Amino acid sequence: MSGAAMDSAALLMDPFMDHTRCVERLWTEYTKHGRLIVALDVDGTVFDFHNEYVTYPRVIQLMRECEALGFYIVVFTARGP
């Protein structure tokens, strides 16, 4: 199966793999409710859990922007004590 055919098949199985559709859905929900819920896992998203000397400034900045817009931010972790 060619790359384009695989992309089309993926969209038929999961229409939200289409970037435009995702953005439209987010905009619809935002205008309807006035805010969104953003959920993320800490490890490997905003914190270098594996000590690979990785930083996440774009994600952290995006979370700050979401906070400024009044979004609910839910943070998960599976790390134990």
Secondary structure, 3 states (H helix, E strand, C coil): CCHHHHHHHHHHHCHHHCHHHHHHHHHHHHHHHCCCEEEEECECCCECCCCCCCCCHHHHHHHHHHHHCCCEEEEECCCCC
